[in-house]
Amino acid sequence: MPTSQALFITPRHVYAGTVSNKTDKSVICTIYYSSNSKNKHDESISVTLDSGGRAFIPEREYQPTPEATFTCRKIVSRIDVQGNEQTLTLEQPFDGVTCPMTEWRFDIHGDHIASINPHAQTSAAAI
């Protein structure tokens, strides 16, 4: 008789982090939060980043029901960047995220938004 094994998959969620503008122009960055993994956006914040600027992506919480005596973390579900007559979008699951993260880095480049693990070691050749 086969033995039943439970399979647990760690959520690839980002709860907070930083976003940096690596371009030579100012951009408007909008961070979207979701209270579930289906990416239904229920909150957003926007910030203008000058060239070389950086902003903190704060953690957000919600109470799942009015009766609940606890709070849950909202998920950073999408990042939109508007600037120089183009819009860049990055949606979860973000590249490199393998487990829940409370500190993640996003770098805005001219043609993409990079998802970066701030704790990963970089080699001298990659710099």
C-alpha positions as CSV (number, residue, x, y, z in Angstrom):
1,M,0.0,0.0,0.0
2,P,1.5,3.4,-1.0
3,T,2.3,5.9,1.7
4,S,0.7,9.3,1.4
5,Q,3.1,12.1,1.6
6,A,2.2,15.7,2.1
7,L,3.8,18.2,-0.3
8,F,4.4,21.6,1.0
9,I,5.3,24.4,-1.4
10,T,6.8,27.5,0.2
11,P,5.1,30.7,-1.0
12,R,7.4,32.9,-3.2
13,H,6.1,36.1,-1.6
14,V,7.8,39.5,-1.2
15,Y,6.5,41.6,1.7
16,A,8.9,44.6,1.7
17,G,12.1,45.8,0.1
18,T,13.7,48.6,-1.9
19,V,13.4,49.9,-5.4
20,S,16.3,51.8,-7.1
21,N,16.3,53.9,-10.3
22,K,19.4,52.9,-12.3
23,T,18.3,55.0,-15.3
24,D,19.4,58.6,-16.1
25,K,15.8,59.9,-16.0
26,S,13.2,60.4,-13.2
27,V,10.5,57.7,-13.1
28,I,7.2,57.2,-11.3
29,C,7.1,53.8,-9.6
30,T,3.8,52.3,-8.4
31,I,3.9,49.3,-6.0
32,Y,0.8,47.2,-5.8
33,Y,-0.1,45.0,-2.8
34,S,-2.5,42.1,-2.7
35,S,-4.0,40.4,0.4
36,N,-4.0,37.0,-1.4
37,S,-1.9,35.1,-3.9
38,K,-4.4,35.6,-6.7
39,N,-2.9,39.1,-7.4
40,K,-6.1,41.0,-6.8
41,H,-4.6,44.4,-6.1
42,D,-6.2,46.1,-3.1
43,E,-3.7,48.8,-2.2
44,S,-1.0,50.7,-4.1
45,I,1.6,53.4,-3.3
46,S,3.5,55.6,-5.8
47,V,6.8,57.4,-5.6
48,T,8.8,59.5,-8.0
49,L,12.4,58.4,-8.1
50,D,15.1,60.7,-9.5
51,S,18.0,59.2,-11.5
52,G,20.0,57.2,-9.0
53,G,17.2,57.5,-6.4
54,R,16.0,54.7,-4.1
55,A,12.9,54.2,-2.0
56,F,11.8,51.7,0.7
57,I,8.9,49.4,-0.1
58,P,7.1,49.2,3.2
59,E,5.4,46.1,4.6
60,R,1.6,46.4,4.7
61,E,-0.8,44.3,6.8
62,Y,-4.5,43.5,6.8
63,Q,-7.0,41.9,9.1
64,P,-8.5,38.9,7.3
65,T,-12.0,39.2,9.0
66,P,-13.4,41.8,11.4
67,E,-13.5,39.1,14.1
68,A,-9.8,38.1,13.6
69,T,-7.4,38.8,16.5
70,F,-4.4,38.7,14.2
71,T,-3.1,40.5,11.1
72,C,-1.6,39.1,7.9
73,R,1.0,40.5,5.6
74,K,0.1,41.9,2.2
75,I,2.1,40.6,-0.8
76,V,4.0,42.9,-3.2
77,S,2.2,41.7,-6.3
78,R,3.2,44.1,-9.1
79,I,5.6,47.0,-9.8
80,D,4.8,49.5,-12.6
81,V,7.4,52.1,-13.7
82,Q,6.4,55.0,-15.9
83,G,9.0,57.2,-17.5
84,N,10.4,58.3,-20.8
85,E,7.2,57.5,-22.7
86,Q,7.2,53.8,-21.7
87,T,5.8,51.6,-18.9
88,L,7.7,48.7,-17.4
89,T,5.8,46.1,-15.4
90,L,7.0,43.2,-13.2
91,E,4.5,40.8,-11.6
92,Q,4.9,38.1,-9.0
93,P,6.3,35.5,-8.7
94,F,9.5,37.5,-8.9
95,D,12.6,35.9,-10.3
96,G,14.9,34.5,-7.6
97,V,12.3,34.5,-4.8
98,T,12.1,30.9,-3.4
99,C,10.6,31.6,0.0
100,P,8.8,34.5,1.8
101,M,11.0,37.6,1.9
102,T,10.8,40.7,4.0
103,E,13.7,42.3,2.3
104,W,14.0,42.2,-1.5
105,R,15.6,44.5,-4.1
106,F,14.2,45.8,-7.4
107,D,16.4,47.8,-9.8
108,I,14.9,49.8,-12.6
109,H,16.8,49.8,-15.8
110,G,16.0,51.4,-19.2
111,D,14.3,48.3,-20.5
112,H,13.4,46.1,-17.5
113,I,12.9,45.9,-13.8
114,A,15.4,43.5,-12.2
115,S,14.4,41.3,-9.2
116,I,17.5,40.8,-7.0
117,N,18.1,38.9,-3.8
118,P,20.1,41.3,-1.6
119,H,21.6,38.4,0.3
120,A,23.0,36.6,-2.7
121,Q,26.7,36.7,-3.2
122,T,27.9,38.3,-6.4
123,S,31.0,37.3,-8.2
124,A,33.6,39.9,-9.3
125,A,32.8,39.0,-13.0
126,A,29.1,40.0,-12.5
127,I,29.9,43.5,-11.3
